[in-house]
Amino acid sequence: MTSPPPSFFSGVFPVVLVGGGAGFVGSRLCEEFLARKVRVICVDNWQTGLRDNVSHLRGNPNFFLVEADIDKARFDGIARLDYVVHLAGIDAYMNGEDLSIETLQTNSLGTQNLLSLALATRSRFTLVSTIDIFSANISSQTVSNYFGEARALEGWYSHHEAKRFAEALVAEYGTKKGLDVRIVRLGDVYGPRMPLSSGSPLAELFKSFIYSRPLRVFGEAFLYPVYVDDVVWGIVRSVLSGGTRNAIISLAGEYTSFGQVAEAFRAVAPGVAMHYVGQDSLPRDQIPREVLRAGRELISWEPHTTLVEGIASTVLWLSSQKGGSALREEGVGTDARPVVFDQKVPVRREFWPKDVFKKTPLDFGGWGMRFWRYNSLALFLLLAFFGWFLLWPLLELVLGLGDLKLAYSYAKRGDPKAEVWLSASSFWFNQAQGGFGLWRFVPFFSDSSSKYVRRSVVLGGLAQISRQHRVAVVQFHRLISGMFGESPVALTAQSLVLGNNLALMGQQLAFLDAELSTLSEADRTFLEKYLPGNLMGELKRWSSSAFSLAGLVGEAPDILGERSPRKYLLLIQDNTELRPAGGVVVGYGLLTFERGNLRGVEFNEASVADSQLFGQVNPPEPIRKYLGDSTWFLKDALWSPDFPTAAQRASWFIEKELDQKVDGVIALDFEYLKQMLGVFGGVDVPGLGRVTSEGFYKKVVSGPADSRAGVLRIAQALFEKVGEGGVSTVSNMGLVSLEALAQKHLSIYFRQPSALSVLSGAGWSGGFAGVDCSVDQACVADYIYFSEANLGKSQANYFLDRTFSLDVDFDQTQVLHKLTIGYGLRTTSLSYKNYFRLYTPLKADQVTAMFVDQASGKQEEISLDRGQEKGKSFLGGFVELAPGSQGQIVLSWSIPYQDQTEYKLLWQKQPGTFGDSLWVNIAKPGSLLGFVYPAPSLTSKSSISYNTRLVHDLEFNSKWQKQ
């Protein structure tokens, strides 16, 4: 099999392989992917596909055609793939040809071949199937005529049986091998490029129409007609959207009798003749409505093209193809029926060939010419019409933007009028989209039409999502208000409604991301200039969390004590005195929920609980050795960098010290409190006065000696504000909390396995994470977690500047690492006593550690502790930085390497840290870069570099090939 050149897989554009890409639907799908900046590998054997369908794509550098059978093709030259779409064999039969064996092979061996390719490349797999798999009748007595006595029946039923097996195989790969799969079932697809030789019922109707035959109307037959453009858009949404994994999605029209279809043809051409037949030569079972509409809500898909509109467009396209491959038929001439349309029939023109309309120019005749020449009023009216035609869509766009800004300002104030203005904004954007679409018929306006249609689509999507977000926030506000109220909360009902709305918002945001990926730089600049406030940024911050929030809301009845009371430990951490899982615990509170109501909370200093600890608890050795404590207390409970482990230890202390058993732990640090002060605009605190976000650290770090204890009063004041906040406040609280979870200034642990699973899946558990490398991939799975503990009994971390620099180099047998951590202490009164641990894969070897004093240049070897924790190995050491000084820790180690092509590195951020500068350089001499994510800051032939900040967990992924 001829493979694309290596350069085809370079860069950041995603790559899709389309099996059957030269077919009726496949060729349109290839065009749609190319328009979305997706590189396309089209595989076809010309059994049913046509070269004419893709000939215009051959010169596109992002398109590569492979002539091969998918059941026999070897894909050794495929360096990477992001998506695989299997459309081969979607036609049931070909008129005059028996393709039963080919159909069975394509949907069995071919499906397995493409599934294996998707598994090897870890790409999304989409099988395009048919709703008729429910009609796959088979013989119960003999192998002869297994699928029926007629040849048409054999082709019909063997195809459906083949698709049924293909679906089962895809399902097995999804459940047993963990492949990201989905199945898209199509109805009776028609439209431009449909092959009339396919012999399908709709093709036979179009063929009869084109060749001036009476339409054969089967009295008991029915169809599920759906226009090809609606199908292609639905497939693209199914492939690109989040939330479709393991889904079955039906893209089909409504149940339509042959008589209704024939009447649609008659609406297009009133004089068409009909021939009614008493029975249906291809019987099929009626599909249940729930099956017919399966999965549509996941992609918000509905067919938009009416039957009359679609038939009119298809007929006009077919009439322009005289002598073309679409009209091949033995013994029939190529003179098609003259197409005379009813003037009221709407026609979809955007997908016609550009030269179709050149054959029928407008001709008003001699009277018309005299009219335009001599009647100045008519000329004025014509100019006025074109002025309205061109300017009205722009006015609608301006009105939509104005309403969106009004809605944004109302939403910020928590005014319910925001929903009204969002609805109005969505209306104007939809109207503008239609108006700009008509511009394409005006000379020189085609490009402007496409540009403003795209902008209107995105703006309409933003308005719709903003409205959905508003609905979700109102429901969330209702839930929080109920928590602080006295009456029991209807948790099951509220969580169900809120969860569904969040899931819907997640789907809409996924679609919006797909639309945004097609925008040009000019389009993005336009949106950034005219959108109100930080609307785009806020919605993007919700986009990565909507589905996870929906899952967590689904656990709300259990979390908030619907059946039995739930108690949670709330820890206040001082991350200016750092600990591995955040900071030293300065205070705690116990939150009890019963039937959705919070039964109050009071904060106490950690010493209150620690004073009630009886007996001695042996501390970890570094606490005993460097901190000088012979007993372990709650204040130092967050010693493990793995937050679930640390949370269980804190729960243990509370149970021993206060005889209180808790169902979970919530830990928040000073930075989270600072951000919440920004949401509420500050609070008044007894003994501290007015505390604001800007003055927070000055109060608690540089203030009086007891100011750190005052943090508990700040936390209490903020907690009381939560129940009083309006809708806009709840929205801002949500954004701040989501950001804090991602940046690990807020950590949550639940004992309930299902709730903890949701947290882990969203990356909010604060636990050790793994690198996603499949066992059958040639992949290096690398991992770094650098953790520190400030054991100087001071708030030195607030005055500490820290930077990371990592060099990763490959040789023949190992991956070499050199990590340099630079420190600068901006105070002359405090030293920094740092016990650090570097967590790496278990196979790390050849470890060295040095401390370099920047002023003197003196180097000192660091004595290292070694250990293991939850599948990771760690190297621990202690260094002390003098007041006002600068220094470096330099660590080096290696892991084994066996010429794998892919390298993945996960770097986990330590909770409580402040987004340190990070430089990463990955070099693989003798190799060429094939794929990299995220986009690097610098790239050379055999190395990539990143200049970023460690504000959250980072994952680097690259694929290499030999020079």
Backbone hydrogen bonds, N-H to C=O, Kabsch-Sander energy under -0.5 kcal/mol:
donor,donor_aa,acceptor,acceptor_aa,energy
8,F,5,P,-1.8
9,F,6,P,-1.4
10,S,7,S,-1.1
16,V,39,R,-3.0
17,L,83,Y,-2.1
18,V,16,V,-0.5
18,V,41,I,-2.8
19,G,17,L,-0.6
19,G,85,V,-2.8
20,G,43,V,-3.1
21,G,18,V,-1.0
21,G,43,V,-1.3
23,G,20,G,-1.3
27,S,23,G,-2.3
28,R,24,F,-0.7
29,L,25,V,-2.2
30,C,26,G,-2.4
31,E,27,S,-1.9
32,E,28,R,-2.0
33,F,29,L,-2.4
34,L,30,C,-2.4
35,A,31,E,-2.1
36,R,32,E,-0.9
36,R,33,F,-0.8
37,K,34,L,-1.7
38,V,33,F,-2.1
39,R,14,P,-2.7
39,R,37,K,-0.5
40,V,62,N,-2.9
41,I,16,V,-2.7
42,C,40,V,-0.6
42,C,64,F,-2.8
43,V,18,V,-2.4
43,V,41,I,-0.5
44,D,66,V,-2.2
50,L,22,A,-2.1
53,N,50,L,-0.9
54,V,50,L,-0.5
54,V,51,R,-1.1
55,S,51,R,-1.1
57,L,54,V,-1.7
58,R,54,V,-0.6
58,R,55,S,-0.9
60,N,57,L,-1.9
63,F,60,N,-2.1
64,F,40,V,-2.3
66,V,42,C,-3.6
68,A,44,D,-1.1
68,A,66,V,-0.9
72,K,69,D,-1.4
73,A,69,D,-2.2
78,I,75,F,-1.4
79,A,77,G,-0.9
82,D,15,V,-2.8
83,Y,15,V,-1.8
84,V,124,R,-3.0
85,V,17,L,-3.0
86,H,126,T,-3.0
87,L,19,G,-2.4
87,L,85,V,-0.8
90,I,87,L,-1.0
94,M,97,E,-0.7
95,N,197,S,-3.2
97,E,94,M,-2.1
99,L,97,E,-0.8
103,T,99,L,-2.7
104,L,100,S,-2.4
105,Q,101,I,-2.5
106,T,102,E,-2.7
107,N,103,T,-2.0
108,S,104,L,-0.7
108,S,105,Q,-0.6
109,L,105,Q,-0.6
110,G,105,Q,-2.5
112,Q,108,S,-2.4
113,N,109,L,-2.4
114,L,110,G,-2.2
115,L,111,T,-2.5
116,S,112,Q,-2.4
117,L,113,N,-1.8
118,A,114,L,-2.6
119,L,115,L,-2.4
120,A,116,S,-2.3
121,T,117,L,-1.9
122,R,118,A,-0.8
123,S,118,A,-2.0
124,R,82,D,-2.5
125,F,180,D,-3.1
126,T,84,V,-2.7
127,L,182,R,-2.2
128,V,86,H,-2.5
128,V,126,T,-0.5
129,S,127,L,-0.7
129,S,184,V,-3.4
131,I,186,L,-2.2
133,I,130,T,-1.2
134,F,131,I,-1.0
135,S,132,D,-2.4
136,A,133,I,-1.0
137,N,135,S,-2.3
139,S,146,Y,-1.9
146,Y,143,V,-1.2
148,G,145,N,-1.2
154,E,150,A,-2.1
155,G,151,R,-2.6
156,W,152,A,-2.6
157,Y,153,L,-3.1
158,S,154,E,-2.3
159,H,155,G,-1.5
160,H,156,W,-1.6
161,E,157,Y,-2.4
162,A,158,S,-2.3
163,K,159,H,-2.3
164,R,160,H,-2.0
165,F,161,E,-2.1
166,A,162,A,-2.4
167,E,163,K,-2.5
168,A,164,R,-2.0
169,L,165,F,-2.6
170,V,166,A,-2.4
171,A,167,E,-2.5
172,E,168,A,-2.0
173,Y,169,L,-2.1
174,G,170,V,-2.0
175,T,171,A,-2.3
176,K,172,E,-3.1
177,K,172,E,-0.7
177,K,173,Y,-0.7
179,L,173,Y,-2.1
181,V,179,L,-1.1
182,R,125,F,-1.2
183,I,247,A,-2.5
184,V,127,L,-3.2
185,R,183,I,-0.5
185,R,249,I,-2.9
186,L,129,S,-1.9
187,G,251,L,-1.8
188,D,224,Y,-2.0
189,V,187,G,-1.1
190,Y,226,V,-1.6
194,M,191,G,-1.9
196,L,194,M,-0.6
196,L,326,A,-1.5
198,S,195,P,-1.5
199,G,196,L,-0.9
204,E,200,S,-2.5
205,L,201,P,-1.7
206,F,202,L,-2.4
207,K,203,A,-2.7
208,S,204,E,-2.4
209,F,205,L,-2.2
210,I,206,F,-2.9
211,Y,207,K,-2.3
212,S,209,F,-1.4
213,R,208,S,-3.5
215,L,273,A,-2.7
217,V,215,L,-0.7
217,V,275,H,-2.8
218,F,216,R,-0.6
219,G,277,V,-2.8
221,A,218,F,-0.7
223,L,256,T,-3.5
226,V,188,D,-2.3
228,V,190,Y,-2.2
231,V,227,Y,-1.8
232,V,228,V,-2.9
233,W,229,D,-2.1
234,G,230,D,-1.9
235,I,231,V,-2.5
236,V,232,V,-2.4
237,R,233,W,-2.2
238,S,234,G,-2.2
239,V,235,I,-2.3
240,L,236,V,-2.7
241,S,237,R,-2.2
244,T,241,S,-0.6
246,N,181,V,-4.1
247,A,244,T,-2.0
249,I,183,I,-3.0
249,I,247,A,-0.5
250,S,294,A,-3.2
251,L,185,R,-3.5
251,L,249,I,-0.6
252,A,250,S,-0.6
253,G,224,Y,-1.2
256,T,223,L,-2.7
258,F,221,A,-1.7
261,V,257,S,-1.9
262,A,258,F,-2.8
263,E,259,G,-2.2
264,A,260,Q,-1.5
265,F,261,V,-1.8
266,R,262,A,-2.2
267,A,263,E,-1.9
268,V,264,A,-1.4
269,A,265,F,-2.6
272,V,269,A,-2.0
275,H,215,L,-3.5
277,V,217,V,-3.3
281,S,279,Q,-0.6
291,V,288,P,-0.7
292,L,288,P,-2.4
293,R,289,R,-1.6
294,A,291,V,-1.3
296,R,293,R,-1.4
298,L,295,G,-1.1
299,I,295,G,-0.7
299,I,296,R,-1.1
300,S,296,R,-0.8
301,W,296,R,-1.6
306,T,304,H,-0.6
310,G,306,T,-2.7
311,I,307,L,-2.6
312,A,308,V,-2.4
313,S,309,E,-2.0
314,T,310,G,-2.4
315,V,311,I,-2.9
316,L,312,A,-2.1
317,W,313,S,-2.1
318,L,314,T,-2.7
319,S,315,V,-2.3
320,S,316,L,-1.0
320,S,317,W,-0.8
321,Q,318,L,-1.5
322,K,319,S,-0.5
324,G,321,Q,-3.1
327,L,324,G,-1.5
328,R,325,S,-1.2
332,V,329,E,-1.3
336,A,334,T,-1.0
337,R,210,I,-3.5
340,V,338,P,-0.8
341,F,339,V,-0.5
342,D,268,V,-1.4
345,V,342,D,-1.9
348,R,309,E,-0.7
349,R,347,V,-0.8
352,W,349,R,-1.5
356,V,353,P,-1.5
359,K,356,V,-0.9
360,T,357,F,-1.2
368,G,364,F,-0.9
369,M,365,G,-1.8
370,R,366,G,-2.3
371,F,367,W,-2.3
372,W,368,G,-2.4
373,R,369,M,-1.9
374,Y,370,R,-2.3
375,N,371,F,-2.0
376,S,374,Y,-1.0
379,L,375,N,-1.6
380,F,376,S,-2.5
381,L,377,L,-2.6
382,L,378,A,-2.4
383,L,379,L,-2.5
384,A,380,F,-2.6
385,F,381,L,-2.5
386,F,382,L,-2.3
387,G,383,L,-2.3
388,W,384,A,-2.5
389,F,385,F,-2.9
390,L,386,F,-2.2
391,L,387,G,-2.7
392,W,388,W,-2.2
395,L,391,L,-2.1
396,E,392,W,-2.6
397,L,393,P,-2.2
398,V,394,L,-2.2
399,L,395,L,-2.7
400,G,396,E,-2.3
401,L,397,L,-2.3
402,G,398,V,-2.5
403,D,399,L,-2.5
404,L,400,G,-2.2
405,K,401,L,-2.1
406,L,402,G,-2.2
407,A,403,D,-2.7
408,Y,404,L,-2.3
409,S,405,K,-2.3
410,Y,406,L,-2.5
411,A,407,A,-2.7
412,K,408,Y,-2.0
413,R,409,S,-1.0
414,G,410,Y,-0.5
414,G,411,A,-1.1
415,D,410,Y,-2.7
418,A,415,D,-1.9
419,E,416,P,-1.3
420,V,416,P,-0.6
421,W,417,K,-2.0
422,L,418,A,-2.1
423,S,419,E,-2.1
424,A,420,V,-2.2
425,S,421,W,-2.4
426,S,422,L,-2.5
427,F,423,S,-2.1
428,W,424,A,-2.2
429,F,425,S,-2.2
430,N,426,S,-2.1
431,Q,427,F,-2.3
432,A,428,W,-2.7
433,Q,429,F,-2.2
434,G,430,N,-1.6
435,G,431,Q,-2.1
436,F,432,A,-3.0
437,G,433,Q,-1.6
438,L,434,G,-1.1
438,L,435,G,-0.7
439,W,435,G,-0.6
439,W,436,F,-0.9
440,R,437,G,-0.9
441,F,438,L,-1.7
442,V,439,W,-2.5
445,F,442,V,-2.0
449,S,445,F,-2.4
450,S,446,S,-2.1
451,K,447,D,-2.3
452,Y,448,S,-2.6
453,V,449,S,-2.2
454,R,450,S,-2.2
455,R,451,K,-1.9
456,S,452,Y,-2.3
457,V,453,V,-2.6
458,V,454,R,-2.4
459,L,455,R,-2.7
460,G,456,S,-2.7
461,G,457,V,-2.3
462,L,458,V,-2.5
463,A,459,L,-2.4
464,Q,460,G,-2.3
465,I,461,G,-2.7
466,S,462,L,-2.7
467,R,463,A,-1.9
468,Q,464,Q,-2.1
469,H,465,I,-3.1
470,R,466,S,-2.4
471,V,467,R,-2.3
472,A,468,Q,-2.3
473,V,469,H,-2.6
474,V,470,R,-2.3
475,Q,471,V,-2.1
476,F,472,A,-2.5
477,H,473,V,-2.8
478,R,474,V,-2.0
479,L,475,Q,-1.9
480,I,476,F,-2.4
481,S,477,H,-2.8
482,G,478,R,-1.9
483,M,479,L,-1.6
484,F,480,I,-1.6
485,G,482,G,-0.9
489,V,595,R,-2.4
491,L,489,V,-2.2
494,Q,490,A,-2.6
495,S,491,L,-3.0
496,L,492,T,-1.9
497,V,493,A,-2.2
498,L,494,Q,-2.7
499,G,495,S,-2.7
500,N,496,L,-2.2
501,N,497,V,-2.1
502,L,498,L,-2.4
503,A,499,G,-2.4
504,L,500,N,-2.4
505,M,501,N,-2.4
506,G,502,L,-2.3
507,Q,503,A,-2.1
508,Q,504,L,-2.5
509,L,505,M,-2.5
510,A,506,G,-2.0
511,F,507,Q,-2.1
512,L,508,Q,-2.4
513,D,509,L,-2.4
514,A,510,A,-1.8
515,E,511,F,-2.2
516,L,512,L,-3.0
517,S,513,D,-1.7
518,T,515,E,-1.5
519,L,516,L,-1.4
524,R,520,S,-2.1
525,T,521,E,-2.4
526,F,522,A,-2.2
527,L,523,D,-2.2
528,E,524,R,-2.6
529,K,525,T,-1.9
530,Y,526,F,-2.1
531,L,527,L,-2.4
535,L,532,P,-1.9
538,E,534,N,-2.5
539,L,535,L,-2.4
540,K,536,M,-2.2
541,R,537,G,-1.9
542,W,538,E,-1.5
543,S,539,L,-1.7
544,S,540,K,-1.0
545,S,542,W,-1.6
546,A,542,W,-1.5
549,L,545,S,-3.0
550,A,546,A,-2.3
551,G,547,F,-2.0
552,L,548,S,-2.3
553,V,549,L,-3.1
554,G,550,A,-1.6
555,E,551,G,-0.6
555,E,552,L,-1.0
556,A,553,V,-1.6
558,D,555,E,-0.7
559,I,555,E,-2.6
560,L,556,A,-3.2
561,G,558,D,-1.1
562,E,557,P,-2.8
566,R,593,F,-2.6
568,Y,591,L,-2.9
569,L,664,G,-2.5
570,L,568,Y,-0.6
570,L,589,G,-3.3
571,L,569,L,-0.6
571,L,666,I,-3.1
572,I,587,G,-2.6
573,Q,571,L,-0.6
573,Q,668,L,-2.8
574,D,584,V,-2.7
575,N,573,Q,-0.9
577,E,574,D,-1.5
579,R,582,G,-0.9
581,A,638,L,-1.8
582,G,579,R,-2.2
584,V,574,D,-1.2
584,V,577,E,-2.1
585,V,635,K,-2.5
586,V,572,I,-2.4
586,V,584,V,-0.6
587,G,572,I,-1.3
588,Y,604,N,-2.6
589,G,570,L,-1.9
591,L,568,Y,-2.8
591,L,589,G,-0.5
592,T,590,L,-0.5
592,T,600,G,-0.7
593,F,566,R,-3.2
594,E,597,N,-2.4
595,R,561,G,-3.7
596,G,560,L,-2.4
597,N,594,E,-1.9
598,L,483,M,-3.5
599,R,592,T,-2.9
599,R,597,N,-0.6
604,N,588,Y,-2.6
606,A,586,V,-1.4
608,V,605,E,-1.6
609,A,605,E,-0.8
610,D,606,A,-2.6
611,S,607,S,-1.9
612,Q,609,A,-1.7
613,L,610,D,-1.4
614,F,612,Q,-0.6
618,N,616,Q,-0.6
623,I,620,P,-0.8
624,R,620,P,-1.8
625,K,621,E,-3.1
626,Y,622,P,-2.8
627,L,622,P,-0.9
627,L,623,I,-0.8
628,G,623,I,-0.9
629,D,623,I,-1.4
630,S,628,G,-0.5
632,W,617,V,-2.7
636,D,633,F,-1.2
637,A,634,L,-2.3
639,W,637,A,-2.0
643,F,641,P,-0.9
643,F,766,G,-2.2
645,T,642,D,-0.6
646,A,642,D,-2.2
647,A,643,F,-3.4
648,Q,644,P,-1.9
649,R,645,T,-1.7
650,A,646,A,-2.3
651,S,647,A,-2.6
652,W,648,Q,-1.9
653,F,649,R,-2.1
654,I,650,A,-2.2
655,E,651,S,-2.2
656,K,652,W,-2.3
657,E,653,F,-3.1
658,L,654,I,-2.6
659,D,655,E,-0.9
660,Q,654,I,-1.0
662,V,660,Q,-0.5
663,D,567,K,-4.2
664,G,567,K,-0.5
665,V,749,Y,-2.1
666,I,569,L,-3.0
667,A,747,S,-2.7
668,L,571,L,-2.4
669,D,745,H,-1.8
670,F,573,Q,-0.7
673,L,669,D,-1.7
674,K,670,F,-2.3
675,Q,671,E,-2.1
676,M,672,Y,-2.2
677,L,673,L,-1.9
678,G,674,K,-1.3
679,V,675,Q,-1.2
680,F,676,M,-1.8
681,G,677,L,-1.0
682,G,677,L,-1.7
683,V,691,V,-2.1
685,V,683,V,-0.5
685,V,689,G,-2.7
688,L,685,V,-1.9
689,G,685,V,-2.1
691,V,683,V,-3.1
691,V,689,G,-0.5
692,T,690,R,-0.5
696,F,693,S,-0.8
699,K,695,G,-1.6
699,K,696,F,-0.5
700,V,696,F,-2.0
701,V,697,Y,-2.4
702,S,697,Y,-1.1
707,S,704,P,-1.7
708,R,705,A,-0.5
709,A,706,D,-0.5
710,G,706,D,-1.0
711,V,708,R,-1.2
712,L,709,A,-1.2
714,I,710,G,-1.8
715,A,711,V,-2.8
716,Q,712,L,-2.2
717,A,713,R,-2.2
718,L,714,I,-2.5
719,F,715,A,-2.4
720,E,716,Q,-1.9
721,K,717,A,-1.2
722,V,718,L,-1.2
723,G,719,F,-0.7
724,E,721,K,-0.9
725,G,721,K,-1.0
725,G,722,V,-0.9
730,V,726,G,-2.3
731,S,727,V,-2.1
732,N,728,S,-2.2
733,M,729,T,-2.8
734,G,730,V,-2.4
735,L,731,S,-2.1
736,V,732,N,-2.6
737,S,733,M,-2.6
738,L,734,G,-2.6
739,E,735,L,-2.3
740,A,736,V,-2.3
741,L,737,S,-2.4
742,A,738,L,-2.1
743,Q,739,E,-2.3
744,K,740,A,-0.7
744,K,741,L,-0.5
745,H,740,A,-2.6
746,L,740,A,-1.3
747,S,667,A,-2.7
748,I,764,W,-0.9
749,Y,665,V,-2.5
751,R,663,D,-2.7
756,L,752,Q,-2.5
757,S,753,P,-2.3
758,V,754,S,-1.6
759,L,755,A,-1.9
760,S,756,L,-2.5
761,G,757,S,-2.5
762,A,758,V,-1.7
763,G,759,L,-0.6
763,G,760,S,-1.0
764,W,759,L,-2.9
765,S,759,L,-0.7
773,C,771,V,-1.5
777,Q,774,S,-1.6
779,C,777,Q,-1.7
780,V,902,E,-2.8
781,A,779,C,-0.6
782,D,780,V,-0.8
782,D,904,K,-3.2
784,I,906,L,-2.3
785,Y,839,Y,-1.4
786,F,908,Q,-0.6
787,S,785,Y,-0.7
787,S,837,R,-3.0
789,A,835,Y,-1.4
790,N,578,L,-2.3
791,L,789,A,-0.9
791,L,833,K,-2.8
797,N,576,T,-1.9
798,Y,576,T,-0.5
798,Y,795,Q,-1.3
799,F,796,A,-1.4
800,L,797,N,-1.0
801,D,824,G,-2.8
803,T,822,G,-2.0
804,F,917,S,-2.4
805,S,820,T,-1.8
806,L,919,W,-3.2
807,D,818,K,-2.4
808,V,921,N,-3.0
809,D,816,L,-2.4
810,F,923,A,-1.2
811,D,814,Q,-2.3
815,V,895,I,-3.0
816,L,809,D,-3.4
816,L,814,Q,-0.6
817,H,893,W,-2.9
818,K,807,D,-1.9
819,L,891,L,-3.3
820,T,805,S,-2.9
820,T,818,K,-0.5
821,I,819,L,-0.5
821,I,889,I,-2.8
822,G,803,T,-2.1
822,G,820,T,-0.6
823,Y,887,G,-3.1
824,G,801,D,-1.9
825,L,885,S,-2.4
826,R,799,F,-3.1
826,R,824,G,-0.6
832,Y,881,L,-2.5
833,K,831,S,-0.6
834,N,832,Y,-0.8
834,N,879,V,-2.7
835,Y,789,A,-2.4
835,Y,833,K,-0.6
836,F,834,N,-0.7
836,F,877,G,-2.6
837,R,787,S,-2.8
838,L,875,L,-2.4
839,Y,785,Y,-2.9
839,Y,837,R,-0.6
840,T,873,S,-2.7
844,A,841,P,-1.9
845,D,894,S,-2.8
848,T,892,S,-2.1
850,M,890,V,-2.2
851,F,860,E,-3.0
852,V,888,Q,-3.0
853,D,858,K,-2.6
854,Q,852,V,-0.6
854,Q,886,Q,-1.9
855,A,886,Q,-0.6
857,G,853,D,-2.5
860,E,851,F,-2.5
862,I,849,A,-2.1
865,D,876,G,-3.5
867,G,874,F,-1.8
869,E,872,K,-2.8
872,K,869,E,-1.5
873,S,840,T,-2.2
874,F,867,G,-2.9
875,L,838,L,-1.6
876,G,865,D,-2.4
877,G,836,F,-2.1
879,V,834,N,-2.3
881,L,832,Y,-2.6
882,A,880,E,-0.5
884,G,827,T,-1.7
885,S,882,A,-1.9
887,G,823,Y,-1.7
888,Q,852,V,-2.2
889,I,821,I,-2.2
890,V,850,M,-2.9
890,V,888,Q,-0.5
891,L,819,L,-3.0
891,L,889,I,-0.5
892,S,848,T,-2.2
893,W,817,H,-1.5
894,S,845,D,-2.6
895,I,815,V,-1.6
897,Y,813,T,-2.4
901,T,778,A,-0.8
902,E,778,A,-2.3
903,Y,958,S,-3.1
904,K,780,V,-2.8
905,L,956,F,-2.7
906,L,782,D,-1.7
907,W,905,L,-0.5
907,W,954,L,-3.3
908,Q,784,I,-2.4
908,Q,906,L,-0.6
912,G,744,K,-1.5
913,T,910,Q,-1.5
915,G,950,L,-0.5
916,D,950,L,-0.6
917,S,802,R,-0.8
918,L,948,T,-3.0
919,W,804,F,-1.9
920,V,946,Y,-2.2
921,N,806,L,-2.6
922,I,944,I,-2.9
923,A,808,V,-2.9
923,A,921,N,-0.5
924,K,942,S,-3.0
927,S,924,K,-1.5
928,L,961,Q,-3.9
929,L,941,K,-0.9
930,G,959,K,-3.2
931,F,959,K,-1.5
933,Y,957,N,-2.7
937,S,945,S,-2.0
938,L,945,S,-1.8
940,S,943,S,-2.8
943,S,940,S,-0.5
944,I,922,I,-2.3
945,S,938,L,-2.5
946,Y,920,V,-2.9
948,T,918,L,-2.8
948,T,946,Y,-0.5
950,L,916,D,-3.2
951,V,949,R,-1.6
953,D,742,A,-0.5
954,L,907,W,-2.7
956,F,905,L,-2.9
957,N,933,Y,-3.0
958,S,903,Y,-2.2
959,K,931,F,-2.8
960,W,901,T,-3.2
961,Q,928,L,-2.3
963,Q,926,G,-2.0
